Amino acid sequence: MHPFVLASVVVDREVIVREVDERRIHQIFEVSVWLKGAHALIECLGGVLLYFVTTSAIASWVNAVTQEELIEDPNDFIAGHLSHMAGQFSVASKEFYAFYLLSHGLIKLLLVAGLLRGKLWSYPASLVALGAFMIYQVYRWSYTHSAGLLILTVFDAVVVVLIWHEWSVMRRHRPA
């Protein structure tokens, strides 16, 4: 086989592999954005619910859920902490969490819609917003040491990398 033909076959194979990799990365990007959208929708619903539910209703619900566990084991760590937190849950705290969840969720829904529609503005806006959310989450984690916050922050970091990659691909293929 002629060396030029052999080189052409190797180059073609590399191009095909790169295209398959890009397609797979794009699929992972889309799934991660849909997951962010689902999470944002849950945040919005949680925020709206918090606005309309009273703190006494929340405390009653938590007590009903933890009551059996605390009867069985009065020193149960999780049930005890949930019950204590519900008793300390103030109207100001409820309003803060409702506002936080609703605003956070609405911002992410707007960004998710832009990303899924391929709007160029949504890529840098998403990077800035997710970066800010991640900084706040790490700040909150430094106080709470919540595994959930850490997992959410790691997921957000993966999504940021995927958004960055997708944005660079879009800018490369955009007509001049």
C-alpha positions as CSV (number, residue, x, y, z in Angstrom):
1,M,0.0,0.0,0.0
2,H,1.2,3.4,-0.9
3,P,2.4,5.5,2.2
4,F,0.1,8.4,1.3
5,V,-3.0,6.0,1.2
6,L,-1.9,4.5,4.6
7,A,-1.5,8.0,6.1
8,S,-5.0,9.0,4.7
9,V,-6.6,5.9,6.3
10,V,-5.0,6.7,9.7
11,V,-6.1,10.4,9.4
12,D,-9.6,9.3,8.4
13,R,-9.8,6.9,11.4
14,E,-8.7,9.6,13.8
15,V,-11.3,12.0,12.4
16,I,-14.0,9.3,12.8
17,V,-12.9,8.5,16.4
18,R,-12.9,12.3,17.2
19,E,-16.4,12.7,15.8
20,V,-17.7,9.7,17.8
21,D,-16.1,11.2,21.0
22,E,-17.6,14.6,20.3
23,R,-21.0,13.0,19.8
24,R,-20.7,11.1,23.0
25,I,-19.6,14.2,24.9
26,H,-22.5,16.1,23.5
27,Q,-24.9,13.4,24.6
28,I,-23.5,13.5,28.1
29,F,-23.8,17.3,28.0
30,E,-27.5,17.1,27.1
31,V,-28.2,14.6,29.8
32,S,-26.5,16.7,32.4
33,V,-28.4,19.8,31.3
34,W,-31.7,17.9,31.5
35,L,-30.8,16.8,35.0
36,K,-30.0,20.4,36.0
37,G,-33.4,21.4,34.5
38,A,-35.1,18.7,36.6
39,H,-33.3,19.8,39.7
40,A,-34.2,23.4,39.0
41,L,-37.8,22.5,38.6
42,I,-37.8,20.7,42.0
43,E,-36.2,23.8,43.5
44,C,-38.9,26.0,42.1
45,L,-41.6,23.7,43.4
46,G,-40.0,23.5,46.8
47,G,-39.7,27.3,46.9
48,V,-43.3,27.8,46.0
49,L,-44.4,25.2,48.5
50,L,-42.3,26.9,51.2
51,Y,-44.0,30.3,50.5
52,F,-47.5,28.8,51.1
53,V,-46.8,26.3,53.9
54,T,-46.7,27.7,57.5
55,T,-43.7,27.0,59.8
56,S,-46.1,25.2,62.2
57,A,-47.3,22.9,59.4
58,I,-43.7,22.1,58.6
59,A,-42.9,21.4,62.2
60,S,-46.0,19.2,62.5
61,W,-45.1,17.2,59.4
62,V,-41.5,16.7,60.5
63,N,-42.7,15.6,64.0
64,A,-45.2,13.2,62.4
65,V,-42.5,11.7,60.2
66,T,-39.9,11.4,63.0
67,Q,-42.2,10.5,65.9
68,E,-42.1,6.7,65.6
69,E,-38.4,6.7,65.2
70,L,-37.9,8.8,68.3
71,I,-40.2,6.6,70.3
72,E,-38.2,3.6,69.2
73,D,-34.9,5.3,69.8
74,P,-34.9,8.7,71.6
75,N,-31.3,9.2,70.7
76,D,-31.7,8.7,66.9
77,F,-29.3,11.1,65.3
78,I,-31.2,12.0,62.1
79,A,-34.7,12.0,63.6
80,G,-33.5,14.1,66.6
81,H,-31.8,16.6,64.4
82,L,-34.8,16.9,62.0
83,S,-37.1,17.4,64.9
84,H,-34.9,20.0,66.5
85,M,-34.4,21.9,63.2
86,A,-38.2,21.9,62.6
87,G,-38.8,23.4,66.1
88,Q,-36.2,26.2,65.4
89,F,-37.5,26.9,61.8
90,S,-38.5,30.6,61.9
91,V,-40.7,32.5,59.4
92,A,-37.6,34.5,58.4
93,S,-35.7,31.2,57.6
94,K,-38.7,29.8,55.7
95,E,-38.9,33.0,53.6
96,F,-35.2,33.0,52.9
97,Y,-35.2,29.3,51.8
98,A,-38.3,29.9,49.7
99,F,-36.7,32.9,48.0
100,Y,-33.4,31.1,47.6
101,L,-34.9,28.0,46.1
102,L,-37.3,29.8,43.8
103,S,-34.7,32.3,42.5
104,H,-32.0,29.7,42.1
105,G,-34.4,27.4,40.3
106,L,-35.7,30.1,38.0
107,I,-32.2,31.2,37.0
108,K,-31.2,27.6,36.3
109,L,-34.4,27.0,34.3
110,L,-33.7,30.0,32.1
111,L,-30.1,28.9,31.6
112,V,-31.1,25.3,30.8
113,A,-33.7,26.5,28.2
114,G,-30.9,28.6,26.6
115,L,-28.4,25.7,26.6
116,L,-30.9,23.2,25.2
117,R,-31.8,25.7,22.4
118,G,-28.1,26.3,21.7
119,K,-28.3,30.1,22.5
120,L,-24.7,31.4,22.6
121,W,-25.5,33.8,25.5
122,S,-26.4,30.9,27.7
123,Y,-23.0,29.3,27.7
124,P,-21.0,32.1,29.4
125,A,-24.0,33.0,31.5
126,S,-24.3,29.4,32.7
127,L,-20.6,29.3,33.5
128,V,-20.8,32.4,35.6
129,A,-24.0,31.4,37.4
130,L,-22.9,27.8,38.1
131,G,-19.5,29.1,39.3
132,A,-21.2,31.5,41.7
133,F,-23.6,28.8,42.9
134,M,-20.6,26.5,43.4
135,I,-18.7,29.1,45.5
136,Y,-21.8,29.6,47.7
137,Q,-22.2,25.8,48.0
138,V,-18.6,25.4,49.1
139,Y,-19.1,28.2,51.6
140,R,-22.2,26.6,53.0
141,W,-20.4,23.2,53.0
142,S,-17.7,24.7,55.2
143,Y,-20.4,25.2,57.9
144,T,-22.7,22.2,57.3
145,H,-20.3,19.5,56.0
146,S,-23.3,18.2,54.1
147,A,-22.4,15.4,51.7
148,G,-25.4,16.5,49.6
149,L,-23.8,19.9,49.0
150,L,-20.5,18.3,48.1
151,I,-22.1,15.9,45.6
152,L,-24.1,18.8,44.1
153,T,-20.9,20.9,43.8
154,V,-19.0,18.1,42.1
155,F,-21.9,17.5,39.7
156,D,-22.0,21.3,39.0
157,A,-18.2,21.2,38.3
158,V,-18.7,18.3,35.8
159,V,-21.5,20.3,34.1
160,V,-19.3,23.4,34.0
161,V,-16.6,21.4,32.1
162,L,-19.2,20.1,29.7
163,I,-20.7,23.5,29.1
164,W,-17.2,24.9,28.5
165,H,-16.4,22.1,26.0
166,E,-19.8,22.5,24.2
167,W,-19.3,26.3,24.0
168,S,-15.8,25.9,22.5
169,V,-17.1,23.4,19.9
170,M,-20.0,25.8,19.0
171,R,-17.6,28.7,18.6
172,R,-15.3,26.7,16.4
173,H,-18.1,25.6,14.1
174,R,-19.9,28.9,14.0
175,P,-19.9,30.6,10.6
176,A,-17.6,33.6,10.4
